Amino acid sequence: MTTSAPTPQQLRDWDNEHVWHPFTPMQAFRQEQAPIIARGEGFDLIDVEGNRYLDGVSSLWCNVHGHCVPEIDAAIRQQLDCIAHTTMLGLSSPPAIELAKRLVDVTPAGLTKVFYSDSGSTSVEAALKIAYQYHQQKPSPEPQRKTFATLSGAYHGDTIGSVSVGSIDLFHRLYGDLLFPTATIPSPVGLWHPAEHSRESYLEECYAKLEQLFVEQGDRLAAFVIEPLVQGAAGILVHPEGYLRRVRELTKQYGVLLIADEVAVGFGRTGTLFACEQENVQPDLMCVAKGISGGYLPLAATLATDEIFNAFLGAPSECRTFFHGHTYTGNPLACAAALASLDLFQKNNVLANVHSNAKAIAEELSRLTSHPHVAEVRQRGMMVGIELVQSRDPLTPFPSELRLGHQVIIEARKRGVIIRPLGDVIVLMPAPAMPEEQVRRLCRETIAAIETVCRNVDVVSQPH
């Protein structure tokens, strides 16, 4: 007896009845008839009704080379013929070993040890616990180093530790009583600066607060956690040149570990394989995920220096072990995909593609420079945030109940493009390997969607 496949309507009914979607207002979602994606082809997503959409956010910032990539598909199939999964607790596997060596070879110098997990959040969670335990167990222990420093608008994931070092009120405020305290300083970006400052003077204030943090708390800090160059979930906030380098100088001076969260910015997004490279920064711990497997399978890694790793060595009876792990740590299928993805970076010269596409994006979006409802366009490599406002002068946001950013993504879907907003910031995050003509189409359709929605809002708001 064969069972027929569910119809698109059955799938939608079951979705509405049973599936709880992440970061999604479910009551509104049920009314929107969102695409149900059944297949991928190149850089397109295809829904159950056969509609095609350009994947403008790399399937949440993780896809690198497109969908159904023959080389990655083949690597996974080959690994399936061997074994799909085996534990890393007391055992190992060839793909996990080979990938660890490759990661050490391509990440900043000094990162020599690889601890696997399965998401960006868990890679940060591991880094926090490693940093804390390191200070307790290093040759000259400093048990008072218990505080983690972070930036306003930080987002490092959704597990309790990574939420503790996050500071996006919309995501994190509700869980305040569950979190450990942190030292938070202002992010060095100046669009929404306090009234008593100019944009320039506020950036100076941000640098001063950074210095003050270390002067006042440097001996109590365990680590400084930062998304290098760009804060993704905060709205693609681009830091000024040299800020990351100054953070590294201060952390070294005061004996504080630097945790570089490269989950979103790594694997070519900003123009180099890792964002830290652009300021010649060598962190003590680096977290990678998202693009590590080419966007195919859940995989993450926390890389550490020998100095940190050595603090965990000792006889089993000393209990210096890092008691932390996950069932699917170092999954062989995911590691095989990651190895194939790294091969494709070289074979297809993906980083050169990122550079040429970054120029194309800047060219296409330049027409938004004077748009009355665009406060600014922020870009680093192929990471783009277009901030929409009701008014540029005075700078005034749209009322939140309008969900203007969401209106734009709905309009973009009608034009065959999938994008996502962060509030009223429209995010473009095309895959690093996407061809230029598709990148230009993404920009043009996004602009058209913005213009359509803003025109409709203006019409509605006009006095009658």
N, C-alpha and C positions, 0 to 999 in steps of 0.2 A: 504494500500500500504506500503510495507516494503522497506527500503533503504539498499542496501548491504554495508557492511563495506568497507572503502577505502582500496585499495591494498597497499602493502609496497611502491611501486613506486609512487603512488598518494600521500601518506603521505610525501615522500621525496620531491616531486615536490612542494607541498604546504609549507613544511618547508622552502625550499630554497626561495620560493616566498614571504612568509609572516612573518616568525618568525625571530625576532632579538634576538640573543642569547647573554647572558651576558659574558663579558670578552673574547669575541670571535672575531678574525679577520674574518669577514663574507665572504670576497672574497675567502680566502683560505678554509674556512669551507665548502663552497658549492662544493668544488672539492673532499672532503675527504670521503664521504659516511659514515659518523659517524653513529654508532648504534642508532636506534630509540627504546627506551626501552618501552616494553609493559607490562612486568610482573616482579615480584620479587619472589624469593623462597629461604628462608633461607638467605644466604649471597651472593646469585647469582642474577644477573640481566639478564633478557631474552628479546631479541629484537624481533621485529615484524616478523623476518624471522626464529625465533626459536633458534638463537645462544645464548649460555650461557656465561656469563662473571662473574668472581669473582669481587665483589665490593671492590676494594682496597683502596678507599678513603671515604668510609662510606657515599656515596652520598653527597659529599662536607662536610665531617667532622661532620655529624649530626646523622647518623644512629648508634644505640647503640646495639640493640638486634637482628638485622637482619630484613628481610622484611617479611610481612604477619605473624607477631607474633600473635598467637592465643589470648593471654591475652590482648594485646593492641587492637586488632581488636574487641574483645568482649566488652571492655570498651567503645570504640567509638560507637558501635552499641547500647549498653545499653543507652548511653547518647542521641543518636539519637531518641530513643523512648520517651525522655523527651522534649528536645529542642536543636536545633543546635546552636543558637546564641541569645544572648540578651545583650544589652549594659551594660557596667560597669559605665556609667555616671549617677550617682544617684541611681543605682540599683546594685544588686550583684547576685551571683549564687553559689550553693553548691560546684561545682567542683573548682571554683576559690578560694573560701574561704578555702576549704580543702587543696588545693595545696599550698596556701600561708603559712598555718601552717606547712606543711611538709617541705617547703623550709627553713623556719626559723629554724626548728629542725635540718636540715642537713648541713646548711652553717655555716661559722665561727661565733663564739659567738659575740653578739652585733648587728647583722643584724636582725632587728625585724619588719621591714615594707617592703611590697612588692608592687612595682608599675609595672603593666603588660604592655607589648607592643607586637610587633609581629616579630621582627628580632634583630639580634645582633647589627646592626647599630642603630636602634631606641632605644635599651636599653642603648647604650652609649650616644646617643643624649639626652635622658632623664636625664642621670647622669650628663652631662655637665650643663644642665639648672638648675637642682636641686642644684648643687654645687655653681653655680653663684648666684642664688637667696638666698641660705642659708646665704651667707656672707653679703647680703644686709639686711636680716631680723633677724639674730641671736640677742640674747640679747645685745651684744656689737658689733654693725655692723662694718664691715670693707669694705666699698664700693670700696676701692682701689684694692681689690683682684679680678682681672679680667683676669689674665693670667693663661693659662694651660700649664703645663710642660709635655713633652713627649720624647720618645727615637727616635733616627734615625732608619729608617726602620719600624716605627710603622704603623700598619694598624688596624683601629677600625671601619671600615664600610664605606658606600658610601653616606650617607646624609651629608649635608654641615658642620654641626658641627663635626661629626666624621671624615670627611675628613680633617678638620682644624687641628685636633690633630694627623693626619697621616702624614707620611713623606716618602712614596715610590714614587719616582719621576715619574716612568712610569704611575702610577695610578693617581697621585695628582697634578703634576706640571701644567697641562693645566688649572686647576681651581684656580690658585693662587690668582687672583684678586677677587675671590668671598669669600675668607676665612679670618677668624680672625687670627691675629698673635699669635704665641705660642713660648715658650722657649723650644728648642730642644737640647738635649745633646746626645753624642754618645752612641750607644748600646754597652754593655759590651761583645763584641765578637771579636775575634782577627784574623780570617783567612785572611781577606783582610785589614791588618793594613797598616798605612802610612809607606813610605820607611824609615823614620827617626826612626822608632820604631821596636823593636822586638815584638813578640806576647805578651810576658809577660809584657813588659814595656807599651804597648798600653793598656792593661787591667788596669794597675795602673793609666794610664792617664784617662781612663773612670771613675774610682772611684773618681779621683781628680776633674773631671768636675762635677760629681754629687754633691760633697761637695760644690764646687764653686757656683753652681746654687743656692743653698739655702742661702749661705752667701750673695750673691749679690742681689737675687730677692725674698728671702723667705717671705718678708712682702707683696709682691704683687701677690703671687701665690694663685689662688683659689683651684687648685687641681693638683695632679700628676697622670697621666693616664698611666697604664702599663698593658701589658699582662704578668701575673705572670709566671715566669720560662722559657717560650718559646714564641718567636715571630713567629707566624704561617706563615702569608703571606709574611714575609720578607725572608722566606726560611728555616723555622724551626730552628731559631737561639736560641740556648740553653744558658741561662745565667749561670754564675758561682754561686756555692752555696753561699748563704749569701747575694747576691745582693738585692733581694727583701726585706729581713729583714732590710738591711741598709736603703733602701728607706722608709720603714715604720718608722724607728727610726727618720729619718730626717723630714718626714712630721709631725710627732707628735711634735717634738721639735719646729718647726716653725709655727704650727697652720695651716698646709696645709692639705686638704682632700686627702685621697688616694682612687682613683677609680681603682678597680681591674677588668679588662676586662677578664672575664673567659669564654667568648663566645666559643672560640675554645678549650681551655685547660680544661674546666669543664666537669663534668659527666664522670670521670674516665680516661680521655685520658692520663694523666701523671702518673697515678698509685694510686692517691688518688681521692676521689670524686671531690674535688676542689684543684687546684694547691697551693693555699695559705696555705693549711694545712701543706704542707711539710716544711715550715719555720715558722709555728705557727704565721702567720700574720692575723690580723683582720682588714680588710679594712673598710673605712667609707661608701663606696658605692661599690656594686658588681654587675656586669652585666653578665647575663647568657642567653643563647639561644641555638641554634643548638641542642645539645643532650637532652635538657630539655623535649621534648615530645617523646623521643626515636627516633627522626628523622622522625616523622609522619606528623606533622602539624606545621604551623608557630606559634611560641610562644616565648616570651622573658620576662625577668623580670629584674628590677633594684631594688636591695635590699639596704635599708638604715638603719641607726641607729635611735634610739629614739631622740637623740640630734638633728639630722638633721630634722627629721619629725616635731618635736615640733616647729621649727622655722616657720613652715607653718600654725600653728594654730592661730585662732583669729576669731573675729566676721566677717561675710561675708562682712560687710561694710569696713573692714580694707584692703580687697583685698590682703590677704597673701596667697591665694590659689595658688596651682601649676596649672596654666592654660595650660595644655598639655594633650594630649590623642589621642587615635586611635579608629577607628570604631570597629575593632575586638579585642580590648583590653580584655584579660581574656576570650577568646572564650571558651565556655564550652566543646566543642569536644576536643580541644587541651589540656585543663586542665585535662580532663578525661584520655587522652593518657599519659600525664605526670605522673599522679598518678599511672597508671598501670606500667609505666616504672620504677618509683622509687621502686615499689613492686618487680619488677624483679631483680633489683640490689641486693636486699637482698635474694630473693628466690634462685637465681642462682649463688650467690657469685661472682658477675661480677668482683669486684676489685681483687680477688685472680686470676681470669683468666687473668686479665691485667698483673699482676706480672709474671705469668708463660710465657705468650706470649712475654713480653718484653725480657725475657731471650732467648726465641727461636729466636726472631728477631735479637738480638745481635749476637747470634751464627751463624745464616745463613748469615748475612751480613759481618761477620768478614773476609770473603774471598775477600772483596773489599778493605781491608786495604792497600794493596800494588798495587792496580790497577793503571796503569799509567794515566788513565783519571778520577780518583776519588780523588778530593782534600780532602774530609773528609765525613764521615757518622755521622750525628748528630741525636741523639736519646734521648727522654725522655719519658719513658713509651711506649705507642704505637704510638707516634708521631715521624716520621722519615723523615729526609731530606738527600738525597744523592747528593752532589754537584759535577757536572761533569765539567772538565776543559780540555783544549787542552794539557796543560803541568803542571805537579806538581812542577817542578824545572827548570827554574823559573816559579812561579805561573802565568799561562796565561789562560784567558778564551777562549772558542770557539768564533769565530765570530758570532755575534747575528743573521746574516742572515741565518746561518745554521739551526737555530731553533732545536738544537740538542736534547734538552729536549722533544720537541714535537715529534721528530722522534722516541724517545724511547717509548713514550706512544702509538704511532701508531703500533710499533712493538709488544708492550705488548698486544694490542687488538688482534693481530693475534694469540696470545698464550692464549686467553681467560681470560684476566685480564684488568680491567679498573683502570687506575691511571691517575694522572694529574701532570704536571710540574709547577714550579714557575721559569720561565726562564729555566736555565739549572740545576735547583735543582729538582730532582725527589722526589716527596712526596709520602710516604706510610702512610696511616691513616686507618688501618683496624678497624672495629667496635670493641669496648671493649669486646663484648661477642663472637667474632668469635672463633671457635675451633682452637686449635694449628695446626692441620694438614693443615688447609686452610691458616693460617698465614704463615706457612713454604712454602707452594706452592706459595703464593704471592711473598715472598722474592726470591725464586728460579727463577720464571718466570721473575721477574723484572731484576735480575742479567743477565739472558739470553738475555733479550731485550737490556740491556746496552751493553753487550759484542758484540752482533750482530751489533748494530748501530755504536759503536766505531770502530769495525773491518772494517766496510764498509768505514767509514770516513778515517781511516788510509790508506786503499787501494787506495782511490781516491787521497789522498794527496801525495802518494809516487811519486817521480820523475820517468818518463818513459824514 
